Amino acid sequence: MKKEKRSSFTGRLGFVLASAASAVGLGNIWRFPYLAAKCGGGIFLLAYIILAVTFGFTLMLTEVAIGRRTRLSCIGAYSALDRRFRPLGWIASSVPAIIVPYYCVIGGWVTKYFCEFAAGNGAAIAADADGYFDRFISAEGSFLNNPMPWFLIFLLLTALCVLSGVDKGIEKLSTFLMPVLLALSIVVAIFSLTRPGAMAGVKYYLLPDFSQFSAMTVLAAMGQLFYSMSIAMGIMVTYGSYMKREDDLERSIGQIELFDTGIAFLAGLMIIPAVFAFSGGDESALGKGPGLMFVTLPRVFADMELGRLIGSLFFLLVLFAALTSAISLLETVVSIVGDKSHWGRRRSTIVVTVCSFALGALSCYGYGSGTIGSLRPFGMAFLDFFDFLSNSVIMPVVAFFTCILVGWVVGARTISSEVELSGPFRRKRMFEVMVRWIAPICLVAVLASSVLENLGYLTYGS
């Protein structure tokens, strides 16, 4: 069978915007502000920025360079560098396969809330925010108040974009959505900053309090990098394989970091001052995860002037961020399936979408009272279990062994020489020290702290 020609981005801008769109997702919008508030505000922000340009840069550059060097998705790429690391490619490829079904379920939740706010129902949701959200995710309501149709809508939107290809689908959509996402972030952040009492939240968020610095601050910031930079998911290896060799690799990674960190920073400005103003400075109001986005924030918007408009813009922003990340996750799985089966893009996309729907149904009904809801792996609902397995266990393991492969087996020069094909490697010495010595130690610490946190033995912040 004739092998389909490998897709590619039209240029460096397309690669940067598509990769930034992949990195900017739900982790930036809700998890970053939650952790910033929980872990000391300004001191967490400072630690995150420092780690992003050192630790995060090293891991992202390594993966993109591996992809561009081998021109393969992650299974073939790791094997091409050293056949003994072939299993690592399979482990890495399992991450997006696990994440994309439940991520599309959450994307469906966001789609539902955007439609409700746009229809003017935000105040009604806010009046019983806890009960409304619980009933919705438990699938206790009518057809349109059930998570399944919204999950299906979001999954099909994602599949349609992937089906359109790299240059005509993913690149074009990212080129449009990233500037829109940035503009929406700025608009909502400015409105948030004008709320009475918001400056107390700004001060807490921007001014480092070194008395609150601890090892947990650093570990929380490193863990957040996995969520917000698409590291150790096979995504950056796949996108790197679509990158042209003449495009400046180091500069591209720097620009992706700038986009990703900038959106996370703006998310903090959108959420922390507004919640501070609404709660009178109560940090506990910045509840974790779904509780922040789907319970606390609807109440904040309902208390605002122009709450319907700002709430609609916020959930549209989150919808765009979720969609761009979901596209990169699905694209990675489609690329892997296509490389291994030699199927075309259309067949691979359809097969992966059907499998994602089947697996996503477990997360969709995992909070309900039915048969699926009664099944609790390790005491967790399916969505929480898949999130724990992928983000807290597999991703740090993949990143650790990637550093071992590059730093100790094939040598850091393998990556450095790939970077230098398109220009001077300005952070070469830092990269070599990080990938060989510092990053592996940090990754062991991230793995241990993530597992302990999810099992309830460790708490970030106060």
Order of alpha helices (4+ residues) and beta strands (2+ residues): alpha-alpha-alpha-alpha-alpha-alpha-alpha-alpha-alpha-alpha-alpha-alpha-alpha-alpha-alpha-alpha-alpha-alpha-alpha-alpha-alpha-alpha-alpha
